[in-house]
Amino acid sequence: MKQFKKVGVVVLLFLAITSFVNAQSKVAHINVTELLGQMPEMIAAQAELKKLQETYRADIESSMTELKNKYTQYSNEAATKSEEENQKRAQELQGFEKNIGEAQQAAQQELAKKQAELFEPISVKAKAAIEKVAAAQGYDYVVDATQGGGLIVANGRDLLPEVKQELGF
C-alpha cells in the first residue's frame, strides 16, 4: 500500500510538472529593423525618398547659388549705388535668405510626411506576417531583437527566415 502511494505521488508530481511545462509561454525573437531593411517594398520606398530628397536638395542648392551670385553682384555694385538702393538690395537679400530657410523647413516636413506615408503600410504588412508565423508555430510572445530594444538574451528561436518566407522574399 505504501508503494502504491509512492507511485501515485510520483505520477501526480510528473503530471503536475508536465502541465507546468506545457503551460509556459513560448517566446521567440526577431530583428524587426533587419526584416524591414530587407523587404523589397522598403528598399523601393527608401529609393523613392532618396530621389525626392535629392530633388529638394538640388532646388535649395540652386537657390543658394542664386543668392550668392546676387550677393556678389550687389557687393560689386554697392559703391556705384545710392545708400537707399543698397538698403533695398540688402533687404531683398535678407528676404531671399528667409525664403530659402522656409523652403528647407518645408522640404524636411514633406520628407517626413512622405516617409510616414510610405513606411506605414510596410510596417503593417511586416507585423501581420510576424503575427501569422508566430501563431502558426505556437509562439505566445515575439520579442523585437533590434539592438537597443531591451533584449538581453536572444537564445530563443529567430523567426526572421520564416517571416521573410511568408512575405515571399
Backbone as a ProteinNet text record, in pm:
[ID]
protein_1_A
[PRIMARY]
MKQFKKVGVVVLLFLAITSFVNAQSKVAHINVTELLGQMPEMIAAQAELKKLQETYRADIESSMTELKNKYTQYSNEAATKSEEENQKRAQELQGFEKNIGEAQQAAQQELAKKQAELFEPISVKAKAAIEKVAAAQGYDYVVDATQGGGLIVANGRDLLPEVKQELGF
[TERTIARY]
81.3	0	86.4	197.5	286.7	351	384.2	443.8	341.1	216.4	111.8	97.9	106.5	101	219.9	339.1	459.1	445.8	400.6	382.3	276.8	169.7	64.1	117.1	197.5	255.7	350.4	430.7	524.5	447.9	340.4	259.9	196.3	139.7	79.8	183.9	301.1	409.9	452.3	463.6	501.4	396.6	269.6	163.1	163.4	187.6	192.9	308.2	425.1	540.6	515.8	458.9	428.9	330.1	228.2	129.9	195.4	284.9	354	439.7	512.7	598.8	514.7	404.6	318.3	247.7	225.7	155.3	245.9	377.3	467.1	453.3	466.7	454.6	579.4	557.2	668.3	706.3	835.9	885.8	985.8	973.9	1068.5	1114.2	1211	1257.2	1278.4	1275.6	1301.3	1358.3	1453.2	1509.5	1423.5	1332.7	1236.8	1307.2	1409.6	1483.2	1547.2	1605.2	1666.5	1559.9	1447.2	1338.2	1292.4	1262.8	1215	1319.2	1446.5	1553.6	1569.6	1523.8	1536.9	1410.2	1302.7	1177.5	1189.9	1153.4	1162.6	1084	968.8	888.7	962.9	1036.1	1110.6	1226.8	1293.2	1404.2	1353.1	1238.1	1178.4	1136.6	1078.6	1036	1156.9	1265.5	1385.9	1444.3	1439.9	1488.8	1403.6	1272.1	1182.4	1209.1	1229.4	1260.1	1393	1491.3	1622.2	1611.5	1533.6	1512.8	1445	1344	1273.5	1367.1	1447.5	1543.3	1644.4	1690.9	1786.1	1721.6	1595.4	1524.7	1518.1	1479.2	1473.9	1612.6	1712.4	1848.9	1895.3	1868.1	1908.4	1838.3	1710.3	1636.7	1695.3	1725.3	1778.3	1919.9	2000.8	2135.7	2129.9	2034.2	2015.9	1981.5	1893.5	1856.2	1974.6	2053.6	2172	2272.7	2290.9	2382.7	2332.9	2203.7	2144.8	2164.8	2145.7	2166.4	2311.7	2406.1	2548.2	2582.7	2527.3	2553.1	2498.7	2377.4	2319.2	2401.4	2444.1	2524.5	2654.4	2719.6	2844.1	2817.5	2711.4	2676.9	2647.9	2568.1	2531	2652	2741.2	2862	2951.8	2965.2	3049	2989.4	2856.7	2789.8	2758.8	2786.8	2748.8	2808.7	2931	2997.6	2932.2	2870.4	2810.2	2661.5	2605	2462.9	2443.4	2323.4	2292.5	2270.3	2273.8	2253	2114.3	2016.4	1879.2	1870.1	1934.5	1934.8	2006.1	2116.3	2190.1	2106.6	2029.8	1943.4	1832.2	1774.7	1672.2	1730.1	1850.4	1914.5	1945.9	1987	2015.4	1887.5	1777.8	1650.1	1607.3	1631.7	1599.1	1677.5	1805.5	1888.6	1840.4	1802.6	1751.9	1621.3	1535.3	1409.4	1436.1	1534.6	1571.7	1626.6	1710.5	1763.7	1651.2	1555.3	1441.7	1360.9	1340	1265.4	1337.2	1468.7	1545.9	1531.5	1539.6	1521.7	1384.2	1282.3	1145.9	1131.6	1198.2	1194	1261.8	1370.5	1438.8	1347.9	1282.5	1191.5	1074.1	1019.1	907.4	951.3	1072.3	1123.6	1139.2	1191	1207	1071.5	973.8	839.9	777.3	795	740.7	807.7	938.9	1010	961	942.3	892.8	752.1	668.5	531.5	532.3	614.6	623	678.7	776.7	834.2	726.9	651.9	545.2	441.3	408.7	311	359.1	487.3	541.9	567.3	615.1	657	541.3	430.6	317.8	265.5	231.3	179.1	283.4	408.8	514.5	524.8	517.8	521.2	401	285.7	162.9	176	228.9	247.2	345.4	457	557.1	497.4	422.2	362.3	263.3	185	87.8	158.6	268.9	344.1	406.4	458.8	516.7	409	293	183.4	138.3	132.7	89.1	188.4	318.1	420.4	423	412.6	413.9	294.3	178.6	58.9	71.4	124.3	138.5	237.1	336.8	437.8	411.7	301.8	261.2	335	386.5	456	356.5	365.5	277.5	333.1	465.6	531.9	644.5	659.6	772.5	836.3	963.8	1036	1117.5	1115.2	1196.5	1341.7	1426.2	1566.9	1654.2	1594.6	1671.8	1759.7	1884.4	1976.7	1918.3	1924.1	1866.8	1719.5	1666.2	1524.6	1496	1595.1	1573.8	1596.2	1633.8	1655.4	1797.1	1808.5	1939	1992.5	1907.5	1948.4	1857	1916.4	1839	1874.4	1859.7	1890.7	1771.4	1657	1536.6	1536	1426.7	1412.9	1394.6	1469.7	1461.1	1362.2	1261	1156.6	1185.1	1297.1	1325	1315.9	1378.5	1368.9	1225.5	1145.1	1007.5	922	945.4	867.6	906.2	1035.4	1076.8	1013.1	1003.4	939.7	791.4	728	586	563.8	657.9	646.5	689.5	747.5	782	918.3	1012.5	1148.9	1249.1
-118.6	0	126.1	123.4	238.1	260.5	151.8	165.2	223	183.2	235.6	386.5	431.7	575.1	647.1	586.4	648.2	660.1	555	557.1	661.1	666.4	765.2	907.7	934	1066.6	1100.3	1004.8	1027.2	1057.7	981.6	1004.6	1143.7	1179.5	1312.4	1422.5	1403.1	1500	1512.8	1400.4	1400.6	1475.4	1448.6	1517.6	1667.6	1704.2	1845.9	1915.7	1852.8	1912.3	1923.5	1819.9	1821.7	1932.3	1946.8	2053.2	2189.9	2204.8	2332.5	2365.8	2269	2291.6	2327.1	2257.4	2286.1	2420.2	2464.4	2590.4	2711.2	2691.3	2804.1	2861	2990.7	3057.7	3034.9	3021.8	3008.6	3148	3174.5	3306	3290.5	3376.9	3381.2	3525.6	3546	3682.9	3705.4	3831	3868.9	4010.2	4035.8	4169.2	4242	4323.2	4390.5	4488.1	4555.6	4650.2	4577.4	4461.6	4381.9	4334.9	4289.3	4244.3	4357.2	4472.8	4585.7	4628	4626.6	4666.4	4573.2	4449.7	4353.2	4339.8	4401.8	4392	4471.7	4412.1	4483.8	4614.7	4615.8	4738.3	4849.7	4813.5	4913.2	4967	4879.1	4922.1	5019.1	4988.9	5078	5210.5	5206	5328.1	5415.8	5354.4	5430.5	5494.6	5423.2	5480.1	5599.8	5587.1	5697.7	5818.9	5793.6	5903.8	5970.3	5890.3	5945.6	6032.7	5987.1	6064.6	6198	6193.6	6316.1	6409.3	6352.1	6431.3	6498.8	6427	6484.3	6598.6	6584.7	6690.7	6817.3	6800.1	6915.6	6977	6891.2	6940.2	7021.1	6972.4	7042.6	7178.6	7182	7309.2	7409.9	7364	7453.8	7499.6	7407.2	7445.9	7547.9	7531.3	7627.2	7765.2	7767.8	7894.8	7956	7871.6	7922.8	7981.7	7917.1	7968.5	8102.2	8110	8235.9	8346.4	8313.5	8410.7	8458.1	8365.2	8402.2	8491.6	8459.9	8541.9	8683.4	8693.8	8826.7	8902.9	8832.4	8896.9	8950.8	8870.7	8914.3	9033.2	9024	9133.3	9261.1	9251	9369.4	9425.7	9340	9388.2	9464.4	9412.7	9479	9611.7	9621.7	9743.3	9841	9803.8	9886.4	10026.2	10037.3	10167.8	10262.4	10209.8	10294.7	10321.8	10264.6	10281.3	10373.9	10428.1	10515.8	10432.5	10498.4	10431.6	10367.5	10439.4	10387.7	10260.8	10262	10145.4	10027.7	10052.1	9945.5	9885.5	9967.9	9916.8	9828.3	9872	9790.2	9655	9656.7	9533.2	9443	9502.5	9424.3	9357.3	9433.1	9375.9	9263.9	9284.3	9181.5	9052.8	9067.9	8950.8	8880.9	8959.2	8900.8	8824.7	8881	8813.6	8684.3	8687.9	8568.8	8461	8501.2	8406.9	8344.9	8427.5	8379.2	8277.6	8306.6	8214.3	8080.4	8083.9	7960	7878.9	7946.2	7878.5	7814.8	7886.5	7832.4	7713.6	7722.8	7612.3	7488.5	7507.4	7394.7	7328.7	7408.9	7353.4	7280.9	7339.6	7276.3	7143.5	7140.9	7017.7	6908.2	6945.3	6847.9	6793.9	6881.5	6838.2	6746.9	6781.3	6698	6561	6558.2	6430.4	6343.6	6404	6328.6	6275.8	6356.4	6315.1	6201.3	6213.5	6110.3	5980	5992.5	5873.5	5799.6	5872.8	5810.8	5744.9	5812.4	5762	5632.5	5627.2	5509.2	5392.9	5424	5319.2	5254.1	5323.7	5270.4	5137.8	5130.1	5002	4889.8	4924.2	4823.1	4767.1	4854.6	4810.9	4724.4	4762.7	4684.3	4546	4539.4	4411.1	4322.3	4379.8	4303.2	4251.2	4336.1	4295.5	4181.3	4190.2	4084.1	3952.2	3959.1	3836.9	3776.9	3862.1	3814.4	3745.6	3808.8	3750.3	3617.1	3607	3483.9	3370.5	3399.4	3297.3	3254.2	3352.1	3320.5	3232.8	3265.3	3185.3	3044.4	3035.1	2904.3	2814.7	2876	2797.1	2790.4	2847.7	2835.4	2925.8	3037.7	3130.3	3229.1	3245.2	3339.6	3481.6	3492.1	3622.5	3622.5	3735.5	3756.4	3887.4	3881.2	3998	4057.9	4190.1	4258.7	4255.2	4190.6	4173.8	4285.4	4393.6	4506.5	4559.9	4592.1	4641.4	4765.4	4765.9	4875.8	4856	4744.9	4716.3	4657.3	4648.1	4598.2	4449	4381.8	4238.2	4210.7	4128.3	4095.9	3966.8	3866.3	3736	3699.5	3654	3613.7	3470.3	3378.6	3238.9	3162.2	3225.9	3159.4	3149.5	3104.4	3082.6	3216.2	3235.9	3356.9	3331.8	3413.6	3395	3466.3	3536	3613.8	3530.2	3412	3335.7	3298.3	3257.1	3218.2	3338	3453	3572.1	3619.8	3614.4	3651	3558.4	3429.8	3333.1	3365.5	3402	3438.3	3559.7	3652.4	3773.5	3749.1	3633.4	3598.5	3644.4	3666.3	3701	3631.8
0	0	0	77.5	80.7	-56.1	-126.6	-259.4	-357.1	-340.8	-426	-406.4	-279.9	-250.7	-312.6	-301.7	-358.7	-510.6	-575.8	-720.6	-757.4	-680.6	-704.9	-691.6	-588	-568.1	-683.1	-725.3	-835.8	-964.5	-990.2	-1110.8	-1105.4	-991.6	-976.2	-994.2	-934.9	-948.5	-1094.9	-1163.4	-1305	-1388	-1360.8	-1433.3	-1404.6	-1279.9	-1243.1	-1315	-1317.7	-1384.7	-1534.2	-1595	-1738.2	-1770	-1686.2	-1707.5	-1694.4	-1597	-1577	-1698.4	-1750.2	-1866.6	-1988.5	-2007.5	-2121.8	-2107.1	-1985.3	-1961.4	-1981.1	-1983.1	-2000.4	-2140.7	-2150.2	-2278.5	-2362.9	-2492.4	-2584.7	-2633.3	-2633.5	-2671.5	-2785.3	-2885.8	-2997.2	-3012.8	-3099.4	-3123.5	-3272.2	-3311.1	-3449.9	-3449.7	-3536.8	-3552.2	-3656	-3607.2	-3694.5	-3789	-3740.5	-3824.9	-3942.5	-3914.6	-4021.4	-4120.3	-4068.2	-4155	-4246.8	-4188.6	-4268.6	-4371.6	-4332.3	-4423.1	-4542.4	-4528.8	-4637.6	-4722.3	-4678.3	-4754.4	-4884.8	-4998.8	-5126.8	-5127.4	-5059.7	-5053.9	-4981.8	-4876.9	-4800.9	-4884.7	-4956.6	-5041.6	-5147.7	-5206.6	-5306.3	-5243	-5123.7	-5054.9	-5021	-4976	-4944.6	-5069.8	-5181.6	-5307.6	-5349.3	-5331.9	-5365.6	-5276.9	-5147.5	-5056.2	-5091.4	-5126.1	-5162.4	-5286.5	-5383.8	-5506.2	-5474.4	-5390.5	-5350.6	-5274.1	-5186.4	-5109.2	-5201.5	-5301.7	-5397.7	-5476.4	-5509.4	-5580.9	-5495.1	-5368.6	-5277.8	-5258.9	-5242.8	-5222.2	-5343.1	-5464	-5585.7	-5595.4	-5562	-5566	-5467.3	-5348	-5245.6	-5282	-5334.8	-5377.5	-5490.7	-5581.5	-5690.2	-5634.6	-5537.3	-5474.1	-5400.2	-5334.2	-5262.8	-5361.6	-5474.4	-5576.7	-5629	-5653.4	-5699.9	-5596	-5468.2	-5360.7	-5357.6	-5369.3	-5368.3	-5486.7	-5602.1	-5721.2	-5703.6	-5649.3	-5624.7	-5521.7	-5417.3	-5313.7	-5373.7	-5456.5	-5520.9	-5612	-5690.6	-5781.9	-5703.4	-5601	-5522.6	-5449.5	-5403.8	-5335.4	-5431.9	-5553.5	-5654.3	-5699.5	-5700.7	-5746.8	-5633.2	-5509.7	-5393.9	-5399	-5445.8	-5448.3	-5548.9	-5651.8	-5755.2	-5730.6	-5626.9	-5597.8	-5478	-5468.3	-5356	-5229	-5115.7	-4986.6	-4981.8	-5035.1	-5036.4	-5121.4	-5238	-5326.4	-5259.8	-5190.9	-5121.2	-5008.3	-4939	-4832	-4889.4	-5001.9	-5067.5	-5109.4	-5160.6	-5203.4	-5083.3	-4973.8	-4853	-4802.4	-4804.4	-4763.5	-4858.8	-4987.2	-5085.9	-5057.5	-5026.5	-4995.2	-4867.7	-4766.7	-4642.2	-4667.4	-4749.3	-4783.7	-4858.7	-4946.1	-5022.2	-4929.7	-4833.6	-4734.3	-4652.7	-4612.5	-4534.6	-4615.1	-4743.6	-4830.3	-4843.7	-4852.2	-4862.1	-4733	-4618.4	-4489.9	-4478.1	-4521.3	-4518.1	-4613.3	-4729.1	-4824.7	-4766.7	-4694.1	-4630.1	-4526.6	-4445.3	-4344.8	-4409.8	-4513.9	-4584	-4646.5	-4700.5	-4760.8	-4654.8	-4538.7	-4430.9	-4385.9	-4375.1	-4334.8	-4439.9	-4565.9	-4673.4	-4676.3	-4652.6	-4649.4	-4533.5	-4418.1	-4302.1	-4328	-4389.3	-4420.7	-4522.4	-4624	-4727.8	-4669.7	-4579.7	-4515.5	-4435.5	-4356.3	-4277.2	-4369.5	-4477.6	-4573.5	-4640.5	-4672.3	-4739.5	-4644	-4522.1	-4429.8	-4354.3	-4337.1	-4259.3	-4314.3	-4442.9	-4492.5	-4487.7	-4500.6	-4494.6	-4352.7	-4254.7	-4115	-4080.7	-4128.9	-4104.3	-4167.1	-4288.4	-4356.6	-4280.6	-4234.6	-4159.5	-4029.1	-3959.2	-3831.9	-3853.3	-3958.5	-3988.2	-4017.9	-4091.9	-4123.6	-3997.3	-3910.2	-3784.1	-3701.5	-3690.9	-3613.5	-3673	-3804.6	-3869.9	-3845.4	-3861.3	-3839.6	-3693	-3602.7	-3459.2	-3422.6	-3474.8	-3445.2	-3503.5	-3624.4	-3688.4	-3613.5	-3551.1	-3480.1	-3330.1	-3285	-3145.7	-3047.9	-3095.2	-3005.6	-2947	-2815.6	-2747	-2750.8	-2748.5	-2747.6	-2849.7	-2917.7	-3007.5	-2965.1	-2932.7	-2883.1	-2996.7	-3006.5	-3106.5	-3061.4	-3139.7	-3104.4	-3160.7	-3205	-3255.2	-3143	-3176.7	-3075.2	-3008.6	-2877.5	-2801.9	-2771.9	-2814.4	-2793.1	-2656.8	-2570	-2435.7	-2420.6	-2525.5	-2517.9	-2469.6	-2368.4	-2312.2	-2370.5	-2380.8	-2432.4	-2548.6	-2656.7	-2773.1	-2811.3	-2716	-2742.5	-2797.1	-2796.4	-2844.7	-2995.9	-3046.9	-3190.6	-3261.4	-3369.8	-3451.4	-3564.6	-3574.4	-3674.5	-3806.6	-3818	-3938.3	-4066.5	-4075.1	-4200.5	-4238.8	-4140.1	-4169.8	-4209.5	-4146.2	-4180.1	-4320.6	-4353.1	-4488.1	-4591	-4559.2	-4649.3	-4662.3	-4552	-4554.2	-4643.7	-4642.3	-4723.9	-4868.5	-4895.1	-5031.7	-5078.6	-4986.2	-5028.3	-4944
[MASK]
+++++++++++++++++++++++++++++++++++++++++++++++++++++++++++++++++++++++++++++++++++++++++++++++++++++++++++++++++++++++++++++++++++++++++++++++++++++++++++++++++++++++++

